[in-house]
Amino acid sequence: MTGVGNEEEALNLEEGLVDRGRTTEAIELGWGAARARTLNDPRVLRAIYPWPLRDVVVAEAREFRLDPYLLAALIRQESSFDPRARSRAGARGLMQVMPGTARQSAHRMGLEWSDQLFRLPDANVHVGAAHFATLLRHYGGDVVSALAAYNAGLTPVEHWHRFPEARDAALFVERMPYPETRGYVRAVLRNWAIYQALYPGAGS
């Protein structure tokens, strides 16, 4: 049971919640519908993996030469597209950017940064995408390493790169000593594949 009568009503409600920015609740309803239906239903999957603010994500991805599906996958894992999200460590907004990281990214772009900008989805995605693009450049386009550094920071990932397994992306993920980062990278890569399958043509 989904708690709203039936899964069709749950999916209708989910779409309305996404439109109002209440994505965490919407995703929970999507999982409820999945239990009643199946994860093979594209509408159920789009409920669990919504893509609000698509124009913002695509525009920022284009500016920083990122795959928009990857950027959407990253945001889905970081905040479930909730612009009000805030972690216990103090990371904020859609891309869960730390205040220091936001200021550094803004400074590199010649922009002034105020913590009030965390509340603006486009500003949050702008500095978060800039930071992720910097990590990707640092690792020569290696998505796995950039994702690991986005989650755990550069210092641990630099150390992990000494492992022989670092030459193989799949083995490198499994060798990461931090269970949280290991699970995080797996989840974003899974999200990436799902967003490409669910929203064909949306990234162009």
Buried (B, 14 or more C-beta within 10 A) or exposed (E): EBEBEEBBBBBEBBBEBBEEBBBBBBBBBBBBBBEBBEEEBEBBBBBBBBBBBBEBBBBBBBEBEBBBBBBBBBBBBBBBBBBBBEEEEEBBBBBBBBEEBBBBBBEEEEBEBEEEBBEBBBBBBBBBBBBBBBBBEBBEEBBBBBBBBBBBEBEBBEEBBEEEBBEEBEEBBEBBEBEEBBBBBBBBBBBBEBBBEBBEEBBE
